[in-house]
Amino acid sequence: MVVDLLHETELDRLFQALADATRRDIVRRATVGEYSVSGLAALYAMSFAAVQKHVAVLERASLVTKEKRGREQIVRGNHDGLQKARQLLDEYEAIWRQRVERIADILAEK
């Protein structure tokens, strides 16, 4: 299970990072293409520093990577981080599907 593979702190970081709409949007954009931090900052009605903080949260959660290229910091989506989030949600879905099947079996017996 992914939960067993990730430390609770990592899971908290991952889902806290995804809990913010701006950060989810940055992840969405960064999975499609590369963006400089200043390029991302131009897309949002907030300061460059605020966007930098969002990127730092996403980087700590392993949802994006940041690479220095010349004078710019280039942000890219991190497939491995997104994969961990997906796997964990898939595991939760499987648990709920098993519960629904058990309820359906109990109801069918009556």
C-alpha positions as CSV (number, residue, x, y, z in Angstrom):
1,M,0.0,0.0,0.0
2,V,1.1,3.5,-0.7
3,V,0.3,4.5,2.8
4,D,2.8,2.0,4.1
5,L,5.4,3.4,1.7
6,L,5.0,7.0,2.6
7,H,5.6,8.5,6.0
8,E,2.6,10.3,7.5
9,T,4.5,13.6,7.2
10,E,4.9,13.0,3.4
11,L,1.2,12.3,3.1
12,D,0.3,15.4,5.0
13,R,2.6,17.5,2.8
14,L,1.2,16.0,-0.4
15,F,-2.5,16.6,0.5
16,Q,-1.9,20.0,2.1
17,A,-0.2,21.1,-1.1
18,L,-3.2,19.9,-3.1
19,A,-5.7,21.5,-0.8
20,D,-5.1,24.9,-2.3
21,A,-6.8,25.9,-5.6
22,T,-3.8,28.0,-6.8
23,R,-1.4,25.1,-6.1
24,R,-3.6,22.6,-7.9
25,D,-3.6,25.0,-10.9
26,I,0.1,25.4,-10.8
27,V,0.5,21.6,-10.8
28,R,-2.0,21.3,-13.7
29,R,0.0,23.8,-15.7
30,A,3.4,22.3,-14.8
31,T,2.4,18.8,-15.8
32,V,1.5,20.1,-19.3
33,G,4.6,22.2,-19.8
34,E,7.5,24.0,-18.2
35,Y,7.0,27.4,-16.6
36,S,9.4,29.8,-15.0
37,V,8.3,31.0,-11.6
38,S,8.0,34.6,-13.0
39,G,5.9,33.1,-15.9
40,L,3.6,31.5,-13.4
41,A,3.5,34.7,-11.3
42,A,2.2,36.6,-14.4
43,L,-0.8,34.2,-14.5
44,Y,-2.1,34.9,-11.0
45,A,-3.4,38.0,-9.3
46,M,-0.9,37.7,-6.5
47,S,2.7,38.8,-5.8
48,F,5.7,37.0,-7.2
49,A,6.7,36.1,-3.7
50,A,3.3,34.5,-3.0
51,V,3.7,32.3,-6.2
52,Q,7.2,31.4,-5.1
53,K,5.8,30.2,-1.8
54,H,3.2,28.1,-3.6
55,V,5.9,26.6,-5.7
56,A,8.0,25.9,-2.7
57,V,5.1,24.1,-1.0
58,L,4.6,22.0,-4.1
59,E,8.3,21.2,-4.4
60,R,8.4,20.0,-0.7
61,A,5.4,17.8,-1.5
62,S,7.3,16.4,-4.5
63,L,4.5,17.5,-6.9
64,V,6.8,19.7,-8.9
65,T,10.5,20.1,-9.5
66,K,12.4,23.3,-9.9
67,E,15.5,23.7,-11.9
68,K,17.7,26.8,-12.2
69,R,18.2,27.7,-15.9
70,G,20.2,30.8,-16.3
71,R,18.5,33.5,-14.3
72,E,15.2,31.7,-14.1
73,Q,13.8,28.9,-12.0
74,I,11.9,26.4,-14.2
75,V,9.0,24.5,-12.7
76,R,7.9,21.1,-14.0
77,G,5.3,18.6,-12.8
78,N,6.8,15.6,-11.0
79,H,5.1,12.5,-12.3
80,D,6.3,10.4,-9.3
81,G,4.6,12.7,-6.7
82,L,1.4,12.8,-8.7
83,Q,1.6,9.0,-9.0
84,K,1.8,8.6,-5.2
85,A,-1.3,10.8,-4.7
86,R,-3.2,8.8,-7.4
87,Q,-2.2,5.4,-5.9
88,L,-3.3,6.5,-2.4
89,L,-6.7,7.7,-3.7
90,D,-7.1,4.4,-5.7
91,E,-6.5,2.5,-2.5
92,Y,-9.1,4.5,-0.7
93,E,-11.5,3.9,-3.6
94,A,-10.9,0.2,-3.5
95,I,-11.7,0.1,0.3
96,W,-15.0,1.9,-0.3
97,R,-15.9,-0.3,-3.3
98,Q,-15.3,-3.4,-1.1
99,R,-17.6,-1.9,1.6
100,V,-20.3,-1.2,-0.9
101,E,-20.0,-4.7,-2.3
102,R,-20.3,-6.2,1.3
103,I,-23.4,-4.0,1.9
104,A,-24.9,-5.2,-1.4
105,D,-24.2,-8.8,-0.4
106,I,-25.8,-8.4,3.0
107,L,-28.9,-6.8,1.4
108,A,-29.1,-9.5,-1.2
109,E,-29.2,-12.2,1.5
110,K,-32.3,-10.7,3.1
